[in-house]
Amino acid sequence: MAARSTCARCSRRYDYCLPLRTVGCCDPCARGYEPTPGTYVLTTTPVTHRLAA
């Protein structure tokens, strides 16, 4: 679920799944403005996605 809730453009992680197949990024990136800090999850570690084999 981490890969589906992380924006490809800004690398911010959200609490919900993003429309990555249709839009390709989060709503603020698609509209061209900066996301507000209350809308995404604040993490200090870099996001790395590892799929199970």
Contacts in CASP RR format, 6 or more apart in sequence:
PFRMAT RR
TARGET T0000
AUTHOR 0000-0000-0000
METHOD contacts of the structure
MODEL  1
MAARSTCARCSRRYDYCLPLRTVGCCDPCARGYEPTPGTYVLTTTPVTHR
LAA
1 17 0 8 1.000
2 13 0 8 1.000
2 47 0 8 1.000
2 49 0 8 1.000
3 49 0 8 1.000
3 51 0 8 1.000
4 17 0 8 1.000
4 18 0 8 1.000
4 20 0 8 1.000
5 13 0 8 1.000
5 14 0 8 1.000
5 15 0 8 1.000
5 16 0 8 1.000
5 17 0 8 1.000
5 18 0 8 1.000
6 12 0 8 1.000
6 13 0 8 1.000
6 14 0 8 1.000
6 18 0 8 1.000
6 47 0 8 1.000
6 49 0 8 1.000
7 13 0 8 1.000
7 14 0 8 1.000
7 18 0 8 1.000
7 25 0 8 1.000
7 26 0 8 1.000
7 29 0 8 1.000
8 20 0 8 1.000
8 24 0 8 1.000
8 25 0 8 1.000
9 24 0 8 1.000
9 25 0 8 1.000
9 26 0 8 1.000
9 29 0 8 1.000
10 25 0 8 1.000
10 26 0 8 1.000
10 28 0 8 1.000
10 29 0 8 1.000
10 35 0 8 1.000
11 47 0 8 1.000
12 26 0 8 1.000
12 35 0 8 1.000
12 40 0 8 1.000
12 41 0 8 1.000
13 40 0 8 1.000
13 41 0 8 1.000
13 43 0 8 1.000
13 47 0 8 1.000
14 26 0 8 1.000
14 39 0 8 1.000
14 40 0 8 1.000
14 41 0 8 1.000
15 40 0 8 1.000
15 41 0 8 1.000
18 24 0 8 1.000
18 25 0 8 1.000
18 26 0 8 1.000
23 30 0 8 1.000
24 30 0 8 1.000
26 35 0 8 1.000
26 40 0 8 1.000
28 34 0 8 1.000
28 35 0 8 1.000
28 36 0 8 1.000
28 39 0 8 1.000
29 35 0 8 1.000
END
